[in-house]
Amino acid sequence: MNPKLPNLLLIIFSLFGYLEWGQGQHSFLFQAEAELFSKLVSNPADVIHPLTVLPLMGQILLLVTLFQKKPSKILTYLGIAGLGLLFGMMVLAGIFGGNIKIILSTLPFLGTAAWVVWRNWKSRIHHQEAV
């Protein structure tokens, strides 16, 4: 398997997180990011917040790994952590708000993230046994 595929999947799945708030207010993360970028140009102070900056940095770190010959595990973990903060909050919001759509939208990212961490951990264990 291509070692970059899991990181590509993490980026793709992170774009399809779903949020709902208020009456009729909803957005996928790719829509929210488009709005974030447009506001970043016009009024950067409005978008500088840990729950916007950290996930965006996580996506950028994962994107960087796609251009590396062998994806860095550290950058991958940092990318997962940055996005994981947002997705963790989304899961909590979905649970407390009783919104199954929000919860389900996080599962592909969270499942892939868990798989990546498990796969890297497993390969480390096998590498240590071989040494």
C-alpha angles and dihedrals in degrees: 000000000000106000090219095057097084091053091048089051090050090054093047094046091047090061093059100057108130128219132189128184137160122351111335094340114136140141143173114234093249088059092047090049092052089053090045092054093048091051091044089065097045102034116004094179090066093061102038102108131125092245090056102034100044097051091044090051088049091055091047091051091050089048090053090055089059089065095049121096089231114018112245112244091209093054089045092052092046090049091050090048093051093049092036091064091060095041091048090054089048092053090050091048090049093049096045092042093044091235110149092183091064092046093048092048090060097050098081092053096041092045092049091046091052090047092051093049092046092047092050092046091049093049089050091053092049090047091053091049091052093052 
